[in-house]
Amino acid sequence: MLKYTYNKDFGISKVDMQLYLGRFLDEKITYLYR
């Protein structure tokens, strides 16, 4: 939540944040099930 507020101050939209989080989670899942 704090990171989202921090990034929002730099003009990063909610959709961009969701895409970023989705990519991060995909990488974690790929790493766990490698």
C-alpha positions as protocol buffer text, in pm:
chain_id: "A"
residue {
  index: 1
  type: MET
  ca { x: 0 y: 0 z: 0 }
}
residue {
  index: 2
  type: LEU
  ca { x: 281 y: 238 z: 87 }
}
residue {
  index: 3
  type: LYS
  ca { x: 462 y: 147 z: -234 }
}
residue {
  index: 4
  type: TYR
  ca { x: 146 y: 210 z: -438 }
}
residue {
  index: 5
  type: THR
  ca { x: 106 y: 557 z: -283 }
}
residue {
  index: 6
  type: TYR
  ca { x: 474 y: 630 z: -346 }
}
residue {
  index: 7
  type: ASN
  ca { x: 450 y: 528 z: -711 }
}
residue {
  index: 8
  type: LYS
  ca { x: 119 y: 707 z: -759 }
}
residue {
  index: 9
  type: ASP
  ca { x: 294 y: 1033 z: -670 }
}
residue {
  index: 10
  type: PHE
  ca { x: 515 y: 974 z: -975 }
}
residue {
  index: 11
  type: GLY
  ca { x: 214 y: 936 z: -1204 }
}
residue {
  index: 12
  type: ILE
  ca { x: 200 y: 558 z: -1227 }
}
residue {
  index: 13
  type: SER
  ca { x: -161 y: 457 z: -1282 }
}
residue {
  index: 14
  type: LYS
  ca { x: -346 y: 182 z: -1098 }
}
residue {
  index: 15
  type: VAL
  ca { x: -351 y: -35 z: -1410 }
}
residue {
  index: 16
  type: ASP
  ca { x: 26 y: -6 z: -1450 }
}
residue {
  index: 17
  type: MET
  ca { x: 67 y: -106 z: -1086 }
}
residue {
  index: 18
  type: GLN
  ca { x: -155 y: -411 z: -1138 }
}
residue {
  index: 19
  type: LEU
  ca { x: 51 y: -512 z: -1442 }
}
residue {
  index: 20
  type: TYR
  ca { x: 372 y: -469 z: -1242 }
}
residue {
  index: 21
  type: LEU
  ca { x: 241 y: -675 z: -950 }
}
residue {
  index: 22
  type: GLY
  ca { x: 110 y: -940 z: -1189 }
}
residue {
  index: 23
  type: ARG
  ca { x: 449 y: -969 z: -1356 }
}
residue {
  index: 24
  type: PHE
  ca { x: 620 y: -991 z: -1016 }
}
residue {
  index: 25
  type: LEU
  ca { x: 384 y: -1267 z: -902 }
}
residue {
  index: 26
  type: ASP
  ca { x: 430 y: -1456 z: -1230 }
}
residue {
  index: 27
  type: GLU
  ca { x: 807 y: -1450 z: -1182 }
}
residue {
  index: 28
  type: LYS
  ca { x: 772 y: -1574 z: -823 }
}
residue {
  index: 29
  type: ILE
  ca { x: 538 y: -1857 z: -929 }
}
residue {
  index: 30
  type: THR
  ca { x: 769 y: -1953 z: -1215 }
}
residue {
  index: 31
  type: TYR
  ca { x: 1063 y: -1959 z: -974 }
}
residue {
  index: 32
  type: LEU
  ca { x: 877 y: -2172 z: -720 }
}
residue {
  index: 33
  type: TYR
  ca { x: 763 y: -2429 z: -976 }
}
residue {
  index: 34
  type: ARG
  ca { x: 1078 y: -2436 z: -1184 }
}
